[in-house]
Amino acid sequence: MKQKGKQKKLRRSKLKVVDMSACSFCSENISKGTGVLFAKKDGTLFYFCSSKCKKNQELGREGRRQKWTKASQLFKEREKKKAAKAG
């Protein structure tokens, strides 16, 4: 009977797994079942959290250059660290 209890616990833990990916433009987390997956002809996959991110990508903009994105904030932090090490 102890073995059956262990098996039930394993099954429950598998249900709690949530598959999350990051937006290709702004680096925000996208929970499973939301967002848009865009596949190019060459097989490149892009994940977008919103139509705003998808449209900006289509216009050729870079996420790290847009102030409202999380990618921009991460990029600026890295640049500050590099400047601090060099200076």
C-alpha positions as CSV (number, residue, x, y, z in Angstrom):
1,M,0.0,0.0,0.0
2,K,2.9,2.4,0.6
3,Q,3.9,2.0,-3.1
4,K,0.5,3.2,-4.3
5,G,0.7,6.4,-2.2
6,K,4.1,7.2,-3.8
7,Q,2.7,6.7,-7.2
8,K,-0.1,9.1,-6.5
9,K,2.3,11.8,-5.3
10,L,4.3,11.5,-8.5
11,R,1.2,11.9,-10.7
12,R,0.2,15.0,-8.8
13,S,3.6,16.6,-9.1
14,K,3.5,16.1,-12.9
15,L,0.3,18.1,-13.2
16,K,1.9,21.2,-11.6
17,V,4.5,21.5,-14.3
18,V,3.9,24.7,-16.3
19,D,5.7,25.2,-19.6
20,M,6.8,28.8,-20.0
21,S,8.7,30.4,-22.8
22,A,10.0,34.0,-23.3
23,C,8.8,36.5,-25.8
24,S,11.3,36.8,-28.7
25,F,10.9,40.6,-28.7
26,C,10.4,41.8,-25.1
27,S,11.7,38.8,-23.1
28,E,8.5,38.6,-21.0
29,N,7.4,35.1,-19.8
30,I,4.6,33.6,-21.7
31,S,2.4,31.0,-20.0
32,K,1.2,27.9,-21.8
33,G,-1.9,28.5,-23.9
34,T,-1.3,32.2,-24.5
35,G,0.7,34.3,-27.0
36,V,1.5,33.6,-30.7
37,L,4.0,31.2,-32.2
38,F,5.4,32.5,-35.6
39,A,7.4,30.2,-37.8
40,K,9.5,31.5,-40.7
41,K,10.1,29.5,-43.8
42,D,13.7,28.7,-42.8
43,G,12.4,27.1,-39.6
44,T,13.1,29.9,-37.1
45,L,10.6,30.1,-34.3
46,F,9.4,33.4,-32.7
47,Y,7.2,33.5,-29.6
48,F,5.2,36.7,-29.0
49,C,3.3,37.7,-25.9
50,S,1.2,40.3,-27.7
51,S,0.3,41.7,-31.1
52,K,2.3,44.8,-30.1
53,C,5.5,42.7,-29.9
54,K,4.7,40.9,-33.2
55,K,4.1,44.1,-35.1
56,N,7.3,45.7,-33.8
57,Q,9.3,42.7,-34.8
58,E,7.7,42.8,-38.3
59,L,8.7,46.5,-38.6
60,G,12.3,45.5,-38.0
61,R,12.7,47.0,-34.6
62,E,14.9,45.5,-31.9
63,G,13.5,44.8,-28.5
64,R,16.5,45.9,-26.6
65,R,16.2,49.4,-28.1
66,Q,12.6,49.9,-27.0
67,K,12.4,51.5,-23.5
68,W,9.2,49.6,-22.5
69,T,10.7,46.1,-22.9
70,K,12.2,43.9,-20.3
71,A,15.0,43.1,-22.8
72,S,15.9,46.8,-22.8
73,Q,16.2,46.9,-19.1
74,L,18.5,43.8,-19.1
75,F,20.6,45.3,-21.9
76,K,21.1,48.5,-20.0
77,E,22.1,46.7,-16.8
78,R,24.7,44.7,-18.7
79,E,26.1,47.8,-20.3
80,K,26.4,49.5,-16.8
81,K,28.3,46.5,-15.5
82,K,30.7,46.5,-18.5
83,A,31.3,50.3,-18.0
84,A,32.0,49.8,-14.3
85,K,34.6,47.1,-15.0
86,A,36.3,49.1,-17.6
87,G,36.2,52.4,-15.7
